[in-house]
Amino acid sequence: MTCSKGPGVGIKATAVRTEPLYAQPVAMAPWIREFVLLLGFLGFAFVVMMLVFQWDALPEVRGKHLSSQPQIITTERIPEQQELRKKLLRETCDGDRDAFTEGKHSLDDLSVEELDNFIVDDKQCIVYCFIPKVACTNWKTVMFVLNQSKPYPDPKSINVDLVHDIDKLVYLNAFPREEIEAKLKNYTKFMFVRDPFTRLISAYRDKFLQWHDEYYYLNFSREILRLYGNLTNPPRTVKEASVTELHPSFYNFIQYLLDPRTEEKQPFDLHWKQMYRQCHPCLIQYDFLGHQETLQQDAQQLLRMLKLENDIKFPPSYENMTSPSSVSEWFSTVPLEDRRKLYQLYEKDFRLFGYRRPGELLDG
C-alpha cells in the first residue's frame, strides 16, 4: 500500500506495530550512563563555544551594528570584516536608495562640487574619498608621499600643513567627466568612517576649543556665540576671544547643528557634514571601507591590498584623539530631546556604516 504525496509521488506504508507504543526503558550500566552524560556535556560546551566565537568574530552580524570602541582585529579576520561592512552598506543602500542618495540615481547626477573630497593617484590607480576628522590628515599624507619618487619618504617627516594645500594633491573633479567615471569604475576606491557622535566631538574640540584658527572663529564661533551663547557682541577677533578663553559651549555647537536656519544659510562645513553626503557610498562602489576604530589594522590591510606594505608605513594615530568612552560625558550637557534630534540628523551615517544606536544617550 502507498500513501499519496502529490501526483506520482508515493510513500510506502509500513506494517502496523503490535508492541506497546512506549517500550520499557532498558537498564544501562553506570559507566555507560556516565559516558553518555559526558558526551552530552562536551557537545553542549562545543555549541556554546561556537556561538561565542561567531558573536565575537562577526560584530556586524549582531544587529548589523559595530561598536564605536577601538577594536583589535586579527589579520586573518580583516578581509572577512571588510566583506561584512560592504554587504551591510549595499543592503542598507538598497533598502532606501532615494533617501541615501538624496534623489540622485547615478554618477551623472553628482555635480563637480560634490566630488570635492576625492583624491586621485594615477600611478597606483587609487581614489581616496577623505572625510575630515577621520584620519584624513594621515591619509592625505600617504597620498602626497605616493606622488613622490621611490624610495618614498617617511610620512612622519611630512609637514601636515603641506598636505592640506589643495595644490599639493590631485583631485578627481579636476578631470573631464569621462575620465572621472572611468577612474571611479576602474581604480581602487577607499574611504574611512568614524562613529558619528565621536566625530562631532572631535570637530568641536579642534575648531572651537583652540584659538589658532581665525577663519573658524570669524565664520562660526562668533555667530554661534551670538545666536546661542546670549552674547550680543562677541569679540571681533580670535585673539580677543583667546584672552578670556571665550568659546561656544558644546551644547551651543549642537544647537547650531540642529537649527534649520544653519543649512538654509550655507551647507554644513565638511568637519561636521554627514559622511554619506561627502563620499556618496550608495552611488560609488567602494573597494575598501575603513573605520577609525580599527584604523591601524585597516590601514595595514589596505596597504597590503594595494601591494604597498613594503614601500610605505602608515603614520601613527594622534595621542590626543577623542575617545569614544568620553561621549557620555560630553553629551551630559545636551538635553535628551536635542540628543534625539541630533541622532536623527546623523542617523544615515550610523546605519550605513554599522555604528550602533547609542541607546544610553537617547533612551533617557
Secondary structure, 3 states (H helix, E strand, C coil): CEEECCCCCEEECCCCCCCCCCCCCCCCCHHHHHHHHHHHHHHHHHHHHHHHHHHHHCCCCHHHCECCCCCCCCHHHHHHHHHHHHHHHHHHHHHCHHHHHCCCCCHHHCCCHHHCCEEEECCCCEEEECCCCCCHHHHHHHHHHHCCCCCCCCHHHCCHHHHCCHHHCCEHHHCCHHHHHHHHHHCEEEEEECCHHHHHHHHHHHHHCCCCCHHHHHHHHHHHHHHHCCCCCCCCCHHHHHHCCCCCCHHHHHHHHHCHHHHHHCCCCCCCCCHHHHHCCCCCCCCEEEEHHHHHHHHHHHHHHCCCCCCCCCCCCCCCCCCHHHHHHHHCCCCHHHHHHHHHHHHHHHHHCCECCCHHHHCC
